[in-house]
């Protein structure tokens, strides 16, 4: 008899990173008011501050001119269930299950995959800190659902946004704050 068993540990978004990617930790110091706002938005989405900030920045970079409302709607569409659970599908389920929590005042330490950090550096065309802050000022909400939809399909967040943009005939374009 042939069998396939995939063993994984239970995943909690409060302590996990996107499985399968090597990450850097990007520590971000914002003015006190901005730090409080980021903490409150992360709490509303039920995510740790660093994970929320990383997803907010990457989703805004990837979105470019694509319609955020259309992407929000597309993120509600669950992918067909995988034949067996993987760490990526468990991560996606944990993101979808996130519920509002009390805000936590903590330093913002964003877990950023290596390839994403490199893409951010190219998109920033100057000060990475200023670029990140400009994207966070947009205060995007519920972008963890975009990440969940991407993970369910085995895509990065940027790949998922690009695929949805092509499907909706909205050409993706790297976002540059102020443009």
N, C-alpha and C positions, 0 to 999 in steps of 0.2 A: 504494500500500500504506500502510495506517495502522499506526502502532506506538506503543507506550507504553514509555518507559524511565524508570525511577526510579533516579537515581544517588545513592548514599550512601557515606559513608566508613565503614570498619570501626569498630565500636564496642567499647570496652573499659570495663567498669563502673568500673575504677579511675580513669578520667579523664573519664567522661561524666556527664551529667545526663539526666533523662528528656527525650527529644526533644519539641519542640513547646511547651514551657512556659517562661515567664520565671521565673527563680528569684532569691531573695535568699539570701545566705549568713548563716546564724545560727551564730555562734560560741558555743560552750558551754564553760564552765569548771566542771568537777566536782571533788570531792575526789579526791586521787590514787588511792585505792583504787577508787573508782567509775570513774575514767578507765581504769584497768587492766582492770577487768571488761568495760567496753564494748569496749575494744580486743580483748580475747580473744574475746568473742562475735562481733564483726565478723569476726575472722580465721577462726573456725569456720565462718561462713557464706560466707567467701571474698570479703568486700566491704570497700571502704574504710570507715574508721570513721565519717566524716560521713554517707555514704549509708546505712550500716546504721542509725545513730541516727535519721536522718530517717524511714526506713521503719518502724522500730520504734515511734516516737512516732505517726506517722500511722496505722499499722495498729491501734494500741491505741485511738486516738481514734475511728476509724471503727468498730471492733469493738463498742464498747459492751458490751451483754450477750450478743451473739451467741456461739455456741459456737466457740471457737478451734480445737478438734480437727476440727470439721466443715469449717471454713474451710481448715485445713491439707489435709484430704482433697480438697476442691474445687479447691485450687490445683494439685494433681497432674494434673488433667484439662486436657490441652492443647486450646487452641482450634483450630477448623479452620484449616488453613494458608491464609494470605492468598494471593491470586493472584500477587502479586509482593512482594518484600521491601521493607519501609519501614524508616525509622530506628527506629520504634517496635517493629516485630517483631524487628529486629536487637538492640535493647536488651533485649527480653524473652528472646531466645535467650541473650544474654550473661549475664543474671541466672540463667537455668536452668543454664548451664554453670559457674557459680561453684563453686569447690572450696576447701576449707580452705587457708589460707596461714599464714605466721608472723605473729604479732601485730605491729603497728606502733604504737609509742608516738608519737602525734602529737596536736596540738590537734584538738578536735572542731569541724569546720566543716561544718555540715549544709546541703546544698543544698535549699532549701524553696521550692516554687512559690508565687507571690504569693497565689493563692487559698487555698492550704493554710495559709499563715502567718496569713492573716486568720481562717480557721476556728479555728486554734489559739488566736488572741487572744480570740475570743469564747468558746471552750470553757474557757479558763483562768480566766475570771472573777476575775482578780487578777494575781498574779505569774506571768508566762509561764515564767520560769525554774523556779519551784517546781513548776508543772504538768508541764513537760517532764521534770524530774527524777523526779517521782512515776511517770510512765508508764515511764520507762527502768528504774526499780527493778523492774518486772515482768519484765525481762529476756526479752522475747519472742525466739524463735529462728525462723529460716527464713521470715521475713516477706517476704524478697525473692521468694519463690515466689508470694506473694499479688500482689506488684507485677508479676511476670512474667505471671501469669494476667490481670491487669487490662490490661496493655499489649497482650497478644495480642488482646484483645477491643476495644481502642480506648477503654478506660474508665480513669478515675482509680482509684486504690486505694480511695477511699471509695465510689465508684460500684460497683465490683466487690463490695465487702463488703456494701453495701446490697442489691444484686441477689441475692447468695447468701443473705443473711438472709431476704429475702422468699421466695425459692424454698424455704428450709427452715422457713418460718413462724416465724422468730425475728426479732421486730421490732428494727431497729437503733436504737440510742440513743447519743447522744454520750457518751463516757466522761468521767467526772469522778473524778479520784483521790480515794480515801477514801470514795466513795459506793457 
